Amino acid sequence: MLAASPLRSSRLARAAVSSGARVQIGVFLLAYLVYSAARWVMVGDLGQAQEHAMWIVDLEQDLGVATEASVQNALNGTWILWLLNHAYLAAQLVVVPGALIFLYKRSRSIYTRLRNTILATWLISIPVYAAFPVAPPRLADMGIVDTITSQTGFAMDSSLTTSFYNELAAVPSLHVGFAVAVGIAIAAVARQPLVKAAALLWGPAIGLAVVATGNHFVFDIAAGVVASALGYGIGTAAARASSRPSAVGMPALRPRLAEA
């Protein structure tokens, strides 16, 4: 009996962790579905989105950062563009959830910050998509090619693909915003200097990818970083507010949502 107690305790502990992980996955998937549905419902008019894209082009030209065409032309036909095409596809679908799973196991506090940042950034971005639809460079009629469709076999412009996402939700670029956030989070828990460096380079790499593949302007990248920074601030403030003891009641019974 005494020998079985530690074993039973360890099983219960594993079950509790597994249950907590399932709750996190469920909440995150629900939030993603709500975000995706809201973004899809708010699909803007292509003509208006192209006008906004031209406004961005004019602004970038005035600032001397209109480099989208030159970047794509310089990388076209190289192995670097092949890597960037696949990095773009993996960034949101593989790397973000993979980083969350890794951080959940490695550092619950860093996981919580990244999770809250992502959720808050989604909330910030939805009204921007509705108020300011922007066509990506590949749809802006400016001679930039959709390299994802032409070189990977994944059709970004197919009716099936576009039924799951809003093509005109280019601002802010959450590909880049989340890549920067993920890179900082992974670097915070990494022990090896090379891993830290690779993590911090992930954001700039995806920044290059979204431009080279014709999916975002430089303006979109800046907007994505700002949106994620605001998301971090809002998520952190919400977590702190939820962890404060209630003015009435037992101080020891604090909400533990921030560490769930």
Secondary structure, 3 states (H helix, E strand, C coil): CCCHHHHHHHHHHHHHHHHHHHHHHHHHHHHHHHHHHHHHHCCCCHHHHHHHHHHHHHHHHHHCCCCHHHHHHHHCCCHHHHHHHHHHHHHHHHHHHHHHHHHHHHCHHHHHHHHHHHHHHHHHHHHHHHHCCECCHHHCCCCCCCHHHHHHCCCCCCHHHHCCCCCCECCCCHHHHHHHHHHHHHHHHCCCHHHHHHHHHHHHHHHHHHHHCCCCCHHHHHHHHHHHHHHHHHHHHHHHHHHCCCCCCCCCCCCCHHHC
